[in-house]
C-alpha cells in the first residue's frame, strides 16, 4: 500500500534522472509513450494521479506525493512512478538547466 511512511523509507525508493530512468521503464513496462505521459502529467498533475496500462499485465501509477498526501516529503514535488509494493517507487527528477542555475 502506498503511504507516506513507505515512501520515506529509503529502501523503497529509487531517485533518478528522467532521461536515465524513463527509457528503461518504458521498455520494461511496454509503455512506449511513457516519457510523453510523464511530461504531460508534470504539466497538469492531479491529486489522484494517473494509472497507465502496459504490456504483460503491467501498470504504473504517476503521482506527485506532495499533492497526494498534503504533506511535503523529500523530493515530493516531483513526478513519481509506483509499480506496486514489490517494486521500488521511482522519483523522477530533471537536473537543473544550465541557463536556470
Steps between C-alpha positions, in 0.01 A plus 500: 500500500626844409549708815721788608696275735561250218628780272728648765676165551808522278486123440179553299607789276726548200593858414607551143526739212211496259722436197656197669196335663211553260641330187577179692168500686313565173670196350444277804135600542431505125368858509673666203358848570593503871730803459217700341256389771740606777548840337125552454436400861775735620325787320157416647530274807193379684454398861387150397790440265483316169510126435651381172458145376791324339564164343506162675247614763724779626397847607652806659351781705633851448456726801643798686536410870461858623159521327395147584571518874466873578839481664849576375752219476852517360474542120121477534439780251622278214311240300536152648420162348349223711502143368372327813621388840742246357690766301659824610332832433692710251550872562563655159674833501662728248843646566509879507540659159828685464309813397273492809777435752 
